[in-house]
Amino acid sequence: MPRWWHMVDTGSLRSDLFAAITGAAIILPQAIAFASIAGLPPAYGLYSAMITPVVAALCGSSRIVVSGPTTAVSALIFAALSSRYVSGSAEWIGAALALTLLVGAIQLAIGLARLGRFLTFVSGPVITGFSAGAAILIAMSQLGDVLGVALPHLGSPAVFFSRFVAALPNAVPGTVIVAAVTFAAALIIRFCAPGLPAYLMALCVGGAVNWGFGLGTRTVGAIPSIFPTPAIPDVSGGSVMSFAQPALAIAIVGLIQSVTVARLYAHRRDENLDGNREIIGQGLSNLIGPFFSAYAGAGSLTRTAVNHEAGARTPLAAVFASLALIAILFLAAPLFSALPIPAMAAVIILIAWRQIDFVAFYRLARQSRREALTFLVTFVAALAVGLEFSVFAGVFLSLALFLNESINAELELTVPDQNRPNHSFHNVRHGSPECPQLLFARLNGPLYFGVVEKLRQTLRRIERERPGQKHLLLKLTGIGQLDLAGAELLIEESRRRRARGGRLHLTSRYTPLLDKMKQYGVVEALKDENIYSHRHDAIAAIVPGQLDPDICAGCKTCIFTECPPKS
């Protein structure tokens, strides 16, 4: 049984059914539009909206994500096929289904190999920036339907808004009225009766206004009431090989979109998400879909937002939505065909507006400059370039900032605090008393190849600036990683200090780190007597046994209790 099955009760079924009806009303025109973007007949968008969400919901991990045809995936399919086939032809359709099979196989392999952890680099600010950018793009895409005018594709925001301003005088009054009434009705119902399906009722209000006042706005129109017939896609070895590269691109973009949306709503709903299982669900949906004439899909931000806002509680909402879609096509297609497109555009704009997390923007700006930069880059990239690129840009920047921070491991010089017992230490300050022969340092961060060169330069500088302190006691307790390059740096530093008459001493209580030092030869090079569990043990052994007694005799600092008494 699914993990969420225990949540199913009368209340959840009612909530899921309301959400499903609303979702089915929204997906109908979207599915037709997305199919056109992919160069496919409208029916194939409907097939994808029927089959893909059911498989993904039942086999995936998210309780709320609704999958199906999306703008980015549809556009990538068109780009992959446009140079080879005639749009809408039988060859085009067959190639799109074969391409979808390969996409599903790649995604399933990624999930079964448990590589989903690499998608965790889609950090919170990336998700927030992606969500905000996508919401604005979704809202912008509906403005033409609200005004009743033709607007350009969202390629350049500057061009789009210039055309939008120029088109305002040509706006159709009836279209604007229907959109405004629908928008207002949705807001009023949401705030006055939050338990009711606000979006569905608002669509009905918009349709009633359009019909009652004879405004004559553009409607959805006739919808084919055809259920997909199961069939085996025509796949040849040659076509599969030729589609390998675009299939990989579509698989990755689809997974990033799906996991990003799933993580966004798992966070908002305080739910657990198994990334690998979600990937497996997406892979199975694209692997099974072509056998029912469904082309490639992914997790949809718009439909997931509708599902969430309409009160869905379990994945059964996606199943019910597919059944509702089939019921509408077979039984109520004439009624739905009269639904005004401006009313649907108004509902989508309201949903998009609610996806912009203004509180998160404010918190990022105040608390973390790095995360605020990640958000800003992702957000701007979404508007200026595209959603799929924005996620890649955000992930790349997150990785770059992480690596930059990890290679900035600091070697912090410390001195014993004479006012506190047991050899407590604090940072070196101007005028702090120091031992003229023994220097103390603490490494903050991992010791791996990325930080080795910077640490080497720091050690050389210390060697030049403090030639008398030939002994170095380096605290490694705080690091959790050591590789061969880091081990070789420790051995190199030990040899250099021995050549100058001193020693490198290490302290560490971390057993895995000690095991790695043995494995890489650090223990053998430094000798066991120069590796300690505690700094006070090291001081007790080094001060009386390894420091130059002549220098100690003339030293007036005497910062250790182990220092020889003055005559």
C-alpha positions in Angstrom: 0.0 0.0 0.0 1.2 3.6 -0.7 2.7 5.4 2.3 -0.1 8.0 2.1 -3.0 5.5 2.1 -3.7 5.9 5.8 -4.5 9.5 5.2 -7.5 8.7 2.9 -10.8 9.3 4.6 -14.1 11.0 3.8 -12.7 14.5 4.3 -9.6 13.9 2.1 -11.7 12.3 -0.6 -14.0 15.3 -0.6 -11.0 17.7 -0.7 -9.2 15.8 -3.4 -12.4 15.6 -5.5 -12.9 19.4 -5.4 -9.3 20.0 -6.3 -9.6 17.5 -9.1 -12.5 19.2 -10.7 -10.8 22.5 -10.6 -7.6 21.0 -12.0 -9.4 19.3 -14.8 -11.0 22.6 -15.8 -7.6 24.3 -15.9 -5.7 21.6 -17.7 -8.0 21.3 -20.7 -6.9 24.5 -22.6 -3.3 24.1 -21.3 -3.0 20.6 -22.7 -4.2 21.7 -26.1 -1.8 24.7 -26.1 1.2 22.6 -25.0 0.5 20.0 -27.7 0.6 22.8 -30.2 4.0 24.0 -28.8 5.3 20.4 -29.3 4.0 20.3 -32.9 1.4 17.6 -32.0 -2.3 17.5 -32.6 -4.4 18.8 -29.6 -5.6 15.3 -28.6 -2.0 14.2 -27.7 -1.8 17.0 -25.1 -5.0 15.7 -23.6 -3.7 12.1 -23.6 -0.6 13.3 -21.8 -2.8 15.2 -19.2 -4.8 12.0 -18.6 -2.1 9.4 -18.3 1.1 11.0 -17.1 -0.2 12.5 -13.8 -1.8 9.2 -12.7 1.4 7.2 -13.0 3.6 9.9 -11.6 1.3 10.5 -8.6 0.9 6.8 -7.7 4.5 5.9 -8.2 6.2 9.1 -7.0 6.8 10.5 -3.5 5.0 13.9 -3.6 1.4 14.0 -2.4 0.6 17.2 -4.3 2.6 17.4 -7.5 0.6 17.1 -10.7 2.6 16.1 -13.8 1.7 16.4 -17.5 2.7 18.4 -20.5 4.7 21.6 -19.7 6.0 24.5 -21.7 9.7 23.7 -21.4 9.4 20.0 -22.3 7.1 20.7 -25.1 9.4 23.3 -26.6 12.4 20.9 -26.3 10.4 18.2 -28.1 9.7 20.6 -30.9 13.3 21.6 -31.2 14.4 18.0 -31.3 12.0 17.0 -34.1 11.7 20.2 -36.2 14.7 19.6 -38.3 13.8 16.0 -39.2 10.0 15.7 -39.7 7.0 17.7 -40.8 5.1 19.1 -37.8 2.0 17.2 -36.9 2.7 14.4 -39.4 2.5 10.7 -38.5 6.3 10.5 -38.6 6.5 13.4 -36.2 4.0 11.8 -33.8 5.8 8.5 -33.8 9.1 10.2 -33.2 7.7 12.2 -30.3 6.4 9.0 -28.7 9.8 7.2 -29.3 11.6 10.2 -27.8 9.3 10.1 -24.8 10.1 6.4 -24.2 13.8 7.2 -24.2 13.3 10.1 -21.8 11.4 7.8 -19.4 14.1 5.2 -19.6 16.8 7.7 -18.8 14.9 9.2 -15.8 14.1 5.7 -14.5 17.8 4.8 -14.7 18.7 7.9 -12.8 16.2 7.1 -10.1 17.1 3.4 -9.7 20.8 4.4 -9.5 19.8 6.7 -6.6 21.4 9.7 -8.2 18.6 12.0 -7.1 20.8 13.3 -4.3 22.7 15.4 -6.9 19.4 17.3 -7.4 19.6 18.4 -3.8 21.9 21.1 -5.0 18.8 22.9 -6.1 18.9 25.0 -2.9 16.1 26.9 -1.2 17.0 30.3 -2.9 17.1 28.6 -6.3 13.6 27.2 -5.7 12.3 30.5 -4.4 13.8 32.4 -7.4 12.5 29.8 -9.9 9.0 29.9 -8.3 8.9 33.7 -8.5 10.2 33.9 -12.0 7.9 31.2 -13.2 4.9 32.9 -11.5 5.6 36.2 -13.3 6.1 34.4 -16.6 2.9 32.5 -16.2 1.0 35.7 -15.3 2.5 37.5 -18.3 1.5 34.7 -20.6 -2.1 35.3 -19.7 -2.2 39.0 -20.3 -3.0 38.7 -23.9 -6.1 36.6 -23.1 -7.2 39.1 -20.4 -7.0 42.0 -22.9 -8.3 40.1 -25.9 -5.2 41.1 -28.0 -2.3 39.2 -29.5 1.0 39.6 -27.6 4.4 38.3 -28.6 5.9 35.2 -27.1 7.8 35.7 -23.8 11.3 35.9 -25.4 12.4 39.4 -24.3 10.5 41.0 -21.3 11.4 44.5 -22.7 9.8 43.7 -26.1 6.9 42.0 -24.4 6.0 45.0 -22.2 6.5 47.5 -25.0 4.0 45.5 -27.1 1.8 45.2 -24.1 1.6 48.9 -23.5 1.0 49.5 -27.2 -1.9 47.0 -27.2 -3.7 48.5 -24.2 -5.8 50.9 -26.3 -7.0 48.0 -28.4 -8.1 45.9 -25.4 -11.6 44.3 -25.8 -13.9 45.7 -23.1 -16.0 42.5 -22.8 -12.8 40.4 -22.4 -11.5 42.7 -19.7 -14.8 42.7 -17.9 -15.0 38.9 -17.8 -11.4 38.6 -16.5 -12.0 41.3 -13.9 -15.2 39.7 -12.6 -13.6 36.3 -12.4 -10.6 37.6 -10.6 -12.7 39.5 -8.1 -15.0 36.6 -7.5 -12.1 34.3 -6.8 -10.7 36.7 -4.3 -14.0 37.3 -2.5 -14.8 33.5 -2.3 -11.3 32.8 -1.0 -11.5 35.3 1.8 -15.2 35.0 2.7 -15.7 31.2 2.2 -12.2 29.6 2.2 -13.7 26.1 2.4 -15.4 26.4 -1.1 -13.7 25.6 -4.4 -13.0 29.3 -5.2 -11.4 28.9 -8.5 -14.0 26.6 -10.0 -16.8 28.9 -8.7 -15.1 31.9 -10.1 -14.8 30.3 -13.5 -18.6 29.6 -13.3 -19.2 33.3 -12.4 -17.1 34.4 -15.3 -18.9 32.1 -17.7 -22.3 33.3 -16.5 -21.3 36.9 -16.9 -20.1 36.3 -20.5 -23.3 34.4 -21.4 -25.7 36.5 -19.5 -24.5 39.9 -20.9 -23.7 38.5 -24.3 -20.2 39.8 -24.2 -19.1 37.3 -26.8 -15.5 36.7 -25.6 -13.4 33.9 -27.0 -14.1 30.5 -25.5 -12.3 27.2 -25.3 -14.2 25.8 -28.2 -14.9 22.2 -29.3 -12.9 19.5 -27.5 -12.4 16.1 -29.0 -14.0 13.5 -26.7 -11.6 10.7 -27.5 -9.9 8.4 -24.9 -6.5 7.1 -25.9 -6.3 3.6 -27.3 -3.5 1.5 -26.0 -0.9 0.8 -28.7 2.8 -0.1 -28.9 4.9 2.8 -30.1 7.0 2.2 -33.3 10.5 2.4 -32.0 13.6 1.4 -34.1 17.2 1.2 -32.9 18.2 4.0 -35.3 15.7 6.4 -34.0 16.6 5.7 -30.4 20.2 6.4 -31.0 19.5 9.6 -32.9 17.4 10.8 -30.1 19.9 10.1 -27.3 21.2 13.7 -26.9 17.9 15.5 -27.0 16.3 12.8 -24.8 19.0 13.4 -22.1 18.4 17.1 -22.2 14.6 16.7 -21.9 15.1 14.1 -19.1 17.3 16.4 -17.1 15.2 19.5 -17.6 12.0 17.5 -16.8 13.5 16.1 -13.6 14.8 19.5 -12.4 11.4 21.0 -12.9 9.6 18.1 -11.3 11.9 17.9 -8.2 12.0 21.7 -7.9 8.2 21.9 -7.8 8.0 18.8 -5.5 10.6 20.3 -3.0 8.8 23.7 -3.1 5.5 22.2 -2.0 7.0 19.6 0.3 8.5 22.6 2.2 5.3 24.6 2.1 3.2 21.6 3.4 5.9 20.4 5.8 6.0 17.0 4.1 8.8 14.5 3.5 10.0 14.0 0.0 12.0 11.0 -1.3 13.8 12.5 -4.3 14.8 9.2 -5.9 11.3 7.8 -5.6 9.9 11.0 -7.2 12.4 10.6 -10.1 11.3 6.9 -10.5 7.7 8.1 -10.6 8.5 10.6 -13.3 10.5 8.0 -15.3 7.7 5.5 -15.2 5.1 8.1 -16.2 7.1 8.9 -19.4 7.9 5.2 -20.0 4.3 4.1 -19.7 2.7 7.2 -21.3 3.7 6.5 -25.0 1.8 3.2 -24.9 -1.3 5.5 -24.5 -0.2 8.1 -27.0 1.0 10.5 -24.2 4.1 12.5 -24.9 6.8 13.6 -22.4 5.7 15.4 -19.3 7.0 16.7 -16.0 5.9 18.2 -12.7 3.8 21.3 -13.5 4.1 24.4 -11.3 0.8 25.8 -12.5 -1.3 22.6 -12.0 0.5 21.8 -8.8 -0.3 25.3 -7.5 -4.0 24.8 -8.5 -4.0 21.4 -6.8 -2.5 22.9 -3.6 -4.7 26.0 -3.5 -7.8 24.0 -4.2 -7.2 21.9 -1.1 -5.8 18.6 -2.4 -4.5 16.3 0.4 -3.3 13.1 -1.3 -2.2 11.9 -4.8 -5.7 10.7 -5.4 -6.4 14.3 -6.5 -4.3 13.8 -9.6 -6.1 10.5 -10.3 -9.5 12.1 -9.8 -8.4 15.0 -12.1 -7.6 12.6 -14.9 -11.0 10.9 -14.4 -12.7 14.3 -14.3 -10.9 15.3 -17.5 -12.2 12.1 -19.2 -15.7 12.7 -17.9 -15.7 16.3 -19.2 -14.5 15.2 -22.6 -17.2 12.5 -22.9 -20.1 14.1 -21.1 -19.7 17.9 -20.8 -17.5 18.9 -23.7 -20.2 21.3 -25.1 -20.6 23.0 -21.7 -16.9 23.4 -21.2 -16.4 24.6 -24.7 -18.3 27.7 -23.7 -15.9 28.6 -20.8 -14.4 32.0 -21.5 -10.7 32.0 -22.0 -10.3 35.4 -20.2 -11.9 33.8 -17.1 -9.3 31.0 -17.1 -6.6 33.6 -17.6 -7.7 35.5 -14.6 -7.7 32.5 -12.4 -4.2 31.5 -13.5 -2.9 35.0 -12.8 -4.3 34.9 -9.3 -2.7 31.5 -8.7 0.7 32.8 -10.1 0.5 35.8 -7.8 0.1 33.6 -4.8 3.3 31.7 -5.7 5.5 34.7 -5.1 6.9 34.4 -1.5 7.5 38.0 -0.6 8.3 37.1 3.0 11.2 34.8 1.7 12.5 37.7 -0.4 12.7 40.0 2.7 14.3 37.3 4.8 17.0 36.5 2.3 17.8 40.2 1.8 18.3 40.7 5.5 19.9 37.4 6.6 22.2 36.1 3.8 23.9 38.1 1.1 25.1 34.8 -0.6 21.6 33.3 -0.7 20.1 36.6 -1.8 22.5 36.6 -4.7 21.5 33.0 -5.6 17.9 34.0 -5.6 18.4 37.1 -7.6 20.4 35.3 -10.3 17.8 32.5 -10.6 15.0 35.0 -10.7 16.6 37.3 -13.3 17.6 34.3 -15.4 14.1 32.9 -15.4 12.7 36.2 -16.8 15.5 37.0 -19.2 16.5 33.6 -20.5 14.0 30.8 -19.5 12.9 28.7 -16.6 15.1 25.6 -17.4 18.2 27.9 -17.7 17.3 29.7 -14.5 17.5 26.4 -12.5 20.8 25.5 -14.1 22.1 29.0 -13.4 21.0 28.9 -9.8 22.4 25.4 -9.2 25.8 26.4 -10.8 26.0 29.5 -8.7 25.1 27.6 -5.5 27.9 25.1 -6.3 30.4 27.9 -7.1 29.6 29.8 -3.9 29.9 26.5 -1.9 33.2 25.6 -3.4 34.5 29.2 -2.9 33.6 28.9 0.8 35.1 25.4 1.2 38.4 26.5 -0.3 38.6 29.4 2.1 39.5 27.2 5.0 41.3 29.4 7.5 44.4 28.6 9.5 43.6 30.5 12.7 46.5 31.3 15.0 45.8 30.9 18.7 47.5 31.4 22.1 46.8 30.0 25.5 44.5 32.1 27.7 46.5 32.6 31.0 43.3 33.7 32.8 41.6 30.4 32.3 42.8 27.0 33.4 43.4 23.8 31.4 45.1 25.6 28.5 42.0 27.3 27.1 42.9 29.2 23.9 41.8 32.3 22.1 42.7 34.1 18.8 46.1 35.8 18.6 45.6 39.5 19.5 48.1 42.4 19.5 50.3 42.1 22.5 49.2 38.6 23.5 52.0 36.7 25.2 53.3 33.9 23.0 55.8 31.1 23.4 58.9 32.1 21.4 59.4 28.5 20.2 55.9 26.9 20.0 53.1 28.3 17.7 49.5 27.2 18.0 47.0 27.1 15.1 43.6 25.7 14.4 42.3 24.6 11.0 38.7 25.7 10.4 37.4 23.5 7.6 38.2 20.3 5.6 41.8 19.5 4.5 41.4 18.4 0.9 42.9 19.3 -2.5 40.8 22.4 -2.9 42.4 24.2 0.1 45.9 22.7 -0.1 47.6 25.5 -2.1 46.1 28.3 0.0 47.2 26.6 3.2 50.7 26.0 1.8 51.0 29.7 1.1 49.8 30.5 4.6 52.3 28.2 6.2 55.1 29.7 4.2 54.1 33.2 5.3 54.0 32.1 8.9 57.4 30.5 8.4 58.9 33.8 7.2 57.2 36.0 9.8 57.8 33.7 12.8 61.2 32.0 12.1 61.8 31.4 15.9 58.7 29.4 16.4 60.0 26.2 14.8 57.4 24.0 16.5 53.8 24.2 15.3 50.9 22.5 17.1 48.1 22.2 14.6 44.6 21.4 15.9 42.7 19.2 13.4 39.8 18.3 15.7 37.3 20.4 13.7 37.9 18.9 10.2 35.9 16.0 8.9 37.7 15.4 5.6 41.3 14.5 4.6 42.4 13.4 1.2 45.8 12.4 -0.2 46.7 16.0 -1.2 46.0 17.2 2.3 48.0 14.4 3.9 50.9 15.2 1.6 50.8 18.8 2.8 51.1 17.7 6.5 54.0 15.4 5.6 55.7 18.2 3.7 55.2 20.7 6.6 56.6 18.1 9.0 59.8 17.6 6.9 60.3 21.4 6.6 60.1 21.9 10.3 62.3 19.0 11.1 64.9 20.5 8.7 64.8 23.7 10.7 65.1 21.9 14.0 61.5 21.9 15.0 58.5 19.6 14.7 54.9 19.6 13.4 52.5 18.4 16.1 48.9 17.5 15.5 45.9 17.1 17.8 42.8 15.2 16.9 40.2 13.1 18.7 38.3 12.2 15.5 38.9 8.4 15.0 38.1 8.3 11.2 40.5 11.2 10.7 43.2 9.3 12.6 42.5 6.2 10.5 43.0 8.3 7.3 46.2 9.7 8.6 47.5 6.2 9.1 46.3 5.2 5.6 48.0 8.1 3.9 51.3 7.8 5.9 50.9 10.9 8.0 51.3 9.0 11.3 54.5 7.3 10.1 56.0 10.5 8.8 55.2 12.5 12.0 55.8 9.6 14.4 53.3 8.7 17.0 54.8 10.9 19.7 53.9 14.0 17.7 50.1 13.2 17.4 48.0 13.9 20.5 44.3 13.7 21.5 44.3 17.0 23.5 46.4 20.1 23.3 47.2 20.0 27.0 48.7 16.5 26.5 50.7 18.0 23.6 51.9 20.9 25.7 52.9 18.6 28.6 55.0 16.6 26.3 56.5 19.3 24.0 57.5 22.0 26.5 59.7 20.0 28.8 60.9 17.5 26.2 61.3 19.1 22.8 61.9 22.9 23.2 65.4 24.3 23.3 66.2 24.6 27.1 68.6 27.5 26.5 65.9 29.6 24.9 63.5 28.6 27.7 66.1 29.7 30.3 66.1 33.2 28.9 62.3 33.4 28.2 60.4 35.9 30.4 56.9 35.0 29.1 56.5 31.6 30.8 52.9 31.1 29.6 52.8 27.4 30.5 52.7 25.8 33.9 55.2 23.3 32.3 57.8 26.0 31.7 61.0 25.4 33.8 61.1 27.5 37.0 63.3 30.6 37.0 66.2 30.7 39.4 
